[in-house]
Amino acid sequence: MDQKVDAVVIGSGPGGEGAAMQLAKAGKQVAMVERYERIGGGCTHWGTIPSKALRFAIHQLTEALSNPILIESGFKPEPTIAQLTGTAQKVISKQESMRRTFYDRNNVEMIHGHARFLDANTIQIEDGPTIKTDHIVVAVGSRPYRPSNIDFDNERIYDSDTILGLQKKPKSLTIIGAGVIGCEYASMFRNLSIKINLINSRGELLDFLDNEISDALSYHMRERGVVIRHNENMERVEAVEDGVITHLKSGKLVKSDAILWAAGRTGNTDKLGLETIGLEADSRGYLEVNECFQTKVENVFAVGDVVGFPSLASAAYTQGRAAGKRILGAESDVCQLGSDIPSGIYTSPEISCIGKTEEELTEEKVPYEVGISNFKHLARAQILRQDVGVLKLLFHRETLEVLGVHCFGANASEIVHIGQAVMSDPAINSLEYFINTTFNYPTMAEAYRVAALNGHNRLF
């Protein structure tokens, strides 16, 4: 049975949710199509939420094992890997329930099934209705890229989706791919005393970061015992009776109990019928969009992981909102909703940044200066026993405008938002804001005042 709505959103992850809520709250009739019975997308069920819940469970465990009071009392918890990965289920259920409430409250119709384009204004749901619509938002997300020469059916070989089903802790793990996902899992599993081999095809870790932050991550990982192999590429993987051998193109052999493949992702566009509307995804399944997340088909938008970088849940939600506003006829400046988004990398310790790096400012010939606050000097960090880290402010030497905020350490993904708020308001964006503002003491936020004074002292 055919039906007609103002907009169809394909995919109920953060990008789809952002678009659907923006349109529904403006009075538009919206249909949300989700191919799985559970809503929330990969972010809720296979990626962000479960991996961060696992990270927190591991953090709690390592804190307990290093707590002097608990050590003296003889307390030594030994949860299984399955118990640790299972801690995410309650969070996932709460997140899914909350999102269903959002859709119900805003009269967004939820349709379960696989969507396919019949034309630019018609969507066919497998074993379901045909939907006519004025606008379509593609928010189908991505999945781990799986090369054909790796046997992912082998019980020792995992990708970033299946690793969360790990039932037994391996003694050693080779992680192929040192992007954000690879680095996050390397940190997590090393904290469980698993021997980690991290295979990086590039010359440094996360080379999009400020060099000093990237160096700090590399140093800290190595100090914790992670073996990092830069400029290496996998040739093939050989499963043997007692493990898995990774053959590198350099001729090296790396043996471990298990392998985590974390070298890239691919957009979930292969079964959408894009050819019927003249759209073509690139070799990794990603769609090309303009600054307002509009494809070359005027009424079809794409948001979230399916458009590639930065592939963050936070970015996806704001991209969805930007697409929704564009559909509603808002002026082009609303497209800025999808830019200037901080990165959050949940290694141990965390990394978060916004704005320019030193390398970018140098290339652009901007006269900048640096302000540094080392966490080891902060009272709050000492109290929390989280004194590994640094807050780095980059600012214009003449105007004192803050140009970049880079943080490596505990609560980095929270701390960065203070800098983000100041940078987003031209009326207050100045190093002097941090110098003249009173911060609670002791707090991690106090790092801004310390870094600002440090930077100001460099001026002459």
Buried (B, 14 or more C-beta within 10 A) or exposed (E): EEEEBBBBBBBBBBBBBBBBBBBBEBEBBBBBBBBBEBBBBBBBBBBBBBBBBBBBBBBBBBEBBEEEEBEEEEEEEEBEBEEBBBBBEEBBEEBBEEBBEBBEEEEBBBBBBBBBBBEBBBBBBEEBBEBBBBBBBBBBBBBBBBEEEBEBEEEBBBBBBBBBEBEEBBEBBBBBBBBBBBBBBBBBBBBBEBBBBBBBBEEBBBEEBBEBBBBBBBEBBEEEEBBBBBEBEBEEBEBEEEBBBBBBEEEEEBBBBBBBBBBBBBBBBEEBBBEBBEBEBEEEBBBEBEEBBBBEBEBBBBBBBBBBEBBBBBBBBBBBBBBBBBBBEBEEEBBEBBEEBBBBBBBBBBBBBBBBBBBBBEEEEBEBBBBBBBBEEBEBBEEBEBBBBBBBBBBBBEEBBBBBBBBBBBBBBBBBBBBBEBBEEEEEBBBEBBBEBEBEEBBBBBBBBBBBBBBBEEEE
